[in-house]
Amino acid sequence: MISAELLAAIDDLQIRYISALDRRDFDAWLACFDSHGSYICTPRENEEQGLPLALMMDDCYERLKDRVSYITQVWAGTFEDYWTRHFIQRLACTPGSTNSYSVITNFEVLYTSARGRSEILVAGCYQDEVIVSPTGAKFRAKKAVLDTSTTPRYLVYPV
């Protein structure tokens, strides 16, 4: 059985993650990952067929840092910006190895364009490996599996 305190720490991590994205605070987003963290965003179809192709594949912490640099420095001002709003629902949390937990969380991301129109950007589920230590919870691996096969716009920000 997983304690309420542990579930609260994991839920707090998810809230910090989506809050950082919705505020575009990419330093706070990066702080949600441990030093071995990874982030992958892939369509459900590819996941089901075992295809390694992903929309975003930051398979190590250094690539997570690169993503932040690209968003904040390289791509800045080169795309039509948009604001996101994330909604989540934890479905499962199971113990893994020592201090590690597998967490499944549904998500929906809305976006609002610069013209003020809001639409669903993507929906799907997070398949996460969370490490919990005395200092809190962090993602070792975060995978966003998108049910949405075609997004209404390009993805710049992580989901």
N, C-alpha and C positions, 0 to 999 in steps of 0.2 A: 504494500500500500504506500502511496506517495502522500507525504504530509501536506497539509494546507499551506504551511509556510513555504515549502519547496514549490508548489504550484503557483503561489503568489510571486515568488522570485522569477519563475519562468514567464508568467503573464506580464510582469513588470518589464522584462526584457523585450517582449513583443511590443508592448506599448511604447517603450523608448525607441524601438526600431521604426515603427510607423510614424511616431511623432517627429522623429528626426527627418524622415523623408518628406512629410507634409510641411515641415518648416524649412526644408532645404538646408538643414544643418548637417553637412556631410562629415564634419569632424565627429559629431555625435553619432551619426550612422556608423562610421568606421569603428567607434568605440564599442559598438555592440558585438564585435567579433573578437575572438581571442587571437593570439599571435600566429595561429595556424589556420585561421578562418578562411572560408571560401563561400562564394555566392554563385549560384547558377540559376538562370531563368530560361526555361525550356517549354515548348508546347507539349501538352498532354499526349498528343499523337506520337511525338518522338520518344517520350518517356515510355509509353506502352509498347512501342516497337523496339526499344533498346537502342535507339539511334543516338549517337553522341552529339549531334548537332544541337546547339543552344543559341538563344538570342543574345544572352550575356553569359560568359563563362570566365569568372574570376576565380581560378582554381587554387589560389594561394593569397596570402595576406598582401604581398607586394602588388598583385594585380588589383586588389581592392583599393589600395592607395593610388594606383594608376587611374582607376575609374574616377576617383574623387578629383584628381588632377585634370583629367579630360573634361569632366563636367564643369569644373569651376574655372579652368584656365584656357584649355584648348578650344572647346566648343562654345564657350560663353559668347553670346551675341550672334551665333551663327545659325540658330534655329528658332522657330516660333515657340516661345516659352509657354508653359502650362503649369497649373497648380494641381496637386493631387490631394485626395482625401481617401484614406485607407480605413476599411472596416474589417474586423477579424473575429473569428470564433474558434477557440481551441476545441478540438474534437477528441484528441487522445494524447496521452503522455505515458510512456513506458520506460522503465529503467533499462539502461544499456550497461556498459562497463562502468567501472568505478567513477562516480560523480558525473556520468554521462546519461542523457535522456533523449529518447526519440520523441519528437513532438509533431503532431499533425494539426494544422490550423487552416481553416478556410479563410479566404480573403476576397474582398472586392475592392477595386480601386476606381474611384471616380476621378475625372479630370475636368478642369475648367480652363478653357482657352483664353487667350488674351482678349478675345471678343466677348467674353462673359458667358459663353455657352457651356453647360455641364453635361457630360455623358459618361457612360461606363467605359473605362479604359480597358480593364481586364478583370477576370475572375478566375479563381483556381484555388490551389491549396499549397501551403508551405510544408515541406518535408524537412524538418530541422533536426540537427544534432546539437544539443545544448549541453554545455559544461557548466557545472555549478561548483563554486569554490566559496571559501569564507568571505571573499570580497564581492560575491554576486554571481549572476548567470551571464554567460556569453555564448554566442553562436560559434561552434566549431565548423559547422557546415549548414548553409541555408540554401534550400532549393525551392524556387517558385515554379510550380508546374501550372501552366496556364490552360484553362479550359477554352479560353478565347482563341479561336484559330486565326482570326484576322483582327488586328487592332484598328481603331478608327484613326490612328495617327502613329507616327514612329515613337519608339520608346527611347528616351534619353536617360531618364532616371531609373534606378533600380525599382523594382516593384515591391 
